[in-house]
Amino acid sequence: MTMPLLDFYRCPETFGGFSLTSQLCTEPGYFRFGHDLVCFGQCAAGYSSRSSNNGLFDAFRSVSFNHSGVRLPFDLSQVVDNLRLERYVPPPDAGLMRRAIRDGYYLIRPFLGVSLRKHFQKLFLRGWDAIPFPGWPVDMTVERLLEKLMILLLKSQEAGAVPFIWFWPDGASSCAMMTHDVETGTGLGFCPELMDVDDAWGIKASFQIVPEKRYPVTPQFLDSIRNRGFELNVQDLNHDGHLFDNRKRFLVRAEAINGYAKAFGARGFRAAMMHRNPDWYEALGVSYDLSIPNTAHLEPQHGGCCTVFPYFIGNVLELPLTTTQDYSLFHILNDYSIELWKRQIGLIRQRHGLVSFIIHPDYIIAKRARDTYLALLEHLTGLREDCNVWMPLPGEVDRWWRERSQMQLVVEDGRWVIKGPGSERARVAFATLDGEDLRYRVSNEVTPPVACAC
């Protein structure tokens, strides 16, 4: 029950008092927790719905308190897993016609240029802006749920503050990372110039490389990425859109992917077209995955993990995509400004989360698109300098989040101290109540907090 909250905040176990009000119902469904927080799972009270846009029962009304803490009408671990692992999404056979259209599209996709491809994609994605759940342009249901429970915890224990390990190293206010998916030989040829652009702004990125069929991957090219301090990851196997269609075939492909990851010196993986099946990730011999979008309205596979923070899927750390891809922005939304990106960044930063991007070298060669990317880099470097936003490589985020997951808060000489590898960069923070709102305070920061309107 309590583990998602303890794992997210890394607070002492003594602060995690949650239990069930009564036996859960048999069938999972949608319900509310408060007036605007949509959850999915089994509920012990009221009723659940098969659709997120029907009138939903408010489970918050069934919360109670006793001597041991807060009593909830749902299993917190189950609800959080259902969101992060997209278990609220109907099974694939519920959309056979949609899948047939998708498979036909992938069959002809290699022969279509962007100018034709985008018309098929717009037709496939029509109605995306009417999808009620997850929310657009960023969904933070997991964080909002955990924050709401932290508020209940503070009230139930009448505690002035709950100590926890701050989310990012050195007291950083939030995190932003850049990734580049290389789709074609043209994009491959543009990679050296793209590294020049990133270096000019002091930003390092990861390059996701398709190991088979798309283009020749030479040792010289791989060395050119590594030698400049950028990161290499494996992107799918051959980018045909069928990686997760069949488990037996997936396991064969996963073995090949693991071989390429070892040859590349890669610790991360991203599937083509953001396809995913988290239940199969145990076959991937990587440290982290980059394949699950926060909200997948503009992706071929709908859904979304509803969080802007890293989270573990077994031993694999998921670093979700939390902003709109450049291709979708330019060719589906017909937008060459950074206003949508800025809006998403602002929403994520309000909750101190992970801002992650996919920028394809294939799609920013033209001047108009490249100018948009340059405007984004300028905005990000401003946040790094003025608002203490950490801008690491994905592998650095992976290392930090794994270290943080093993750290412990203990009391020494009357004060809270963080123990564990990497703790020299960790900061103690406190969750407090300000009326009905939750507030965070980070102590002993290297860089003091900066009040800015970035």
Secondary structure, DSSP 4 states (H G I P E B T S, - for coil): --HHHHHHH---GGG--EEESSPPPSS-EEEESSSS-EEEE-BSSS--BSSTTS---BGGGG-EEETTEEEESB-HHHHHHHHHTTTTSPPGGGGHHHHHHHHHHHHHGGG--HHHHHHHHHHHTTTGGG--SS-SS---HHHHHHHHHHHHHHHHHT-S-EEEE-SSGGG-SEEEEEEEEE-SHHHHHHHHHHHHHHHHTT--EEEEE--SSSS---HHHHHHHHTTT-EEEEE-SS--S-TTS-HHHHHHHHHHHHHHHHHHT--EEE-GGG---GGGGGG---SEE---BSS-TTSSS------SS-EEETTEEE--B-S--HHIIIIIS---SSHHHHHHHHHHHHTT-EEEEE--GGGS-SHHHHHHHHHHHHHHHHHHHHH-EE---HHHHHHHHHHHHH-EEEEETTEEEEESTTGGG--EEEEEEETTEEEEEE-S-SS-------
